[in-house]
Amino acid sequence: YLLYKNFLYILFKSENGKIYFGKEYGYFVFTPAELKTIPGSTQLHFTNFWLKNTELNVSELKSIGESIFSIREMNLEHDQNNFSFSSTIVDLRNPGTNIFYQLENYDKDWRIASAEQRISYYNVPPGTYHLRIKAANVSTGDWLEKSIKIIISPPWWKTTWAYIFYGLA
């Protein structure tokens, strides 16, 4: 028996796994074994972006080019080498799934994202990187992956043109 908001509900679980919920006007049957999962329902997303510990809002992200959900490449200046991303996995069956991340050409190993799923990097040298995130899809056992290409430009005094000028001077 269950008392909820001054209504008495009758609960019963049968040997075959069916759960019955009853009230004075009838009952409902729920069969957990027949619960169907929707293929592809688990999703992995980048959700926010910070530069120098300041979160960029939607209009500032538009200046980068796209929504954070669909962005594939990001070009940053040499002084924008302190950045963070947050990410999330949408999986209602297992909300505690860990997200792993790696900045290729920078990290040697995969890391586990913090509890708030924030991924932070500081003083990243100029270069081309791929930030990859992955998480397990608990319903299929497959790994979901997403990545963003991050290009950090060198300062003007360290460009090829500057070195050509230095050589001529």
N, C-alpha and C positions, 0 to 999 in steps of 0.2 A: 504494500500500500504506500501511496505517496500523497502527501497533502501539499498542494501548491496553490497559493492565492485563494484559500478557503474552498478549494475544490478537491474532492477525494478521487484519486486516480488509482486504478488497479493495474499493477505491473506483473507480468508473468513471462518467464522464459521456458520454452518447451525443450524437450530432449533433442529435437532436431535443429535447435538454434534459433527458432523464430521467437520474436519478442512481441508480446501482446500488451497494448495499452488500452484500458477500458474506462468508461465513464457510464453514467446512468443512461445515456442515449445510444450507446454502441461501443465498438472497439475498433482499434487499428492494429494491423499486423505489419511488423518490420522484419525482413529477412536479410541480415547482414551478408550472408553468402551470395545473395543475388545482387548486391550493390555493384554497379558497373563503374569502372573508372573511364574517364574520357582520355583517349590517347593524346599525347602532346599537351595535356593540361598543366604539367609542371613547366614553369618558365623561369628563366634566369635573366636578370636585368642589372645594368648599371643604373643607379637611381639619382645620385647627386655628384657634383663635381666642385672641388674647392681649389682655389689658387691662393697660396700663401695664407692658408687658414681662413679665407673668406669664401663663403659659399656663393657661387654664381647663380643668379636667378635665371628664369626662362629667357628673358630678353638678352642677357649677356651670353647665354649659351647659343642663342640664335646667331650672334655675331661670330661665333666659332663655326657655325654652319648648320647644325642640325640639333634635334632633340637628343638629350642624353640617352634615351632608349634606343635610338637608331644610329647614333654616331659610329663611324667606322675608323675615322682618322682625325687626329688633333694635332695642329701645328702650334707650338709654343715657342716663345722667345727665350733666350739664354737666362734671363732673370725671372722666368716663370718655372723654374725647375723644382719648386716646392709645391707639390700638388697631392690631392687626395680624391679618391672615388669612394662612393658607397655602393653596395650591391645588395640584391635580395634574390632569394629563390621563392617563388610562389608555388607552394605545394601544401595543400590543405591536409593531406594525409600525414605529413611529417614536417611540422613547422620548425623543428629543431635541426634541420639539415645544415651541415657546415659548408661554407664556401671556401675553396682553396684559390690562391692567386699566385701569379708569377709575372714579373716584369722581365721578359726575355732580353738578353744581352746585358742584364744587370744582376738579377737574382740567380743564384746557382740552383736553388731548390724551390719547391712549392711551399707556400706558407698557408696557415689557416687565418682567415679574416677574424678580426676582433668581434666581440659580442654584438657591437652595433654594425657589424659588417663594413667597417671603414678601412680602406686600404690607403696608406700614406707613404709618400716618398719625399725625401729631402735632399737637396743639393745633387740632383741627378745631372751628370755631365751631358754636354751636347751629344746628340746621336739619334739613332732611330731605334725605337723599342716597340714591343708588342705587349700590352698588358692583357694577360689571359686570366679569366676566372672560370672555375668549373665547380660543379656540384653534382651529387648523385641523384638520379631520378629513382626514388624508392619503389615506384610501382613497376618499373621495367628493368632496373639494375643498370641502365645505361648512364653514361656521364653526359651532362649538358655542358657546353662550353660557349663562351663569348669572348671576343677580344676587341681591343681598340689599338690602332697603330698610333704611337705618340712620337712626334718628331720634335726634338728640341734643337733649335738653330743655334749655331755658335755666335758669339759676339762679332760685330763687324771687323774688329781688329784681328780676329783669328780665321777669317774667311780666305779662300783661295785668292780672291782679288787683292786682299790686303797683303798677302805674302808675295804676290807678283809685284805690287807696288813697292814693297820693302826691298825686293831684289833689284828693281830698277833704280831705286833711290841709292 
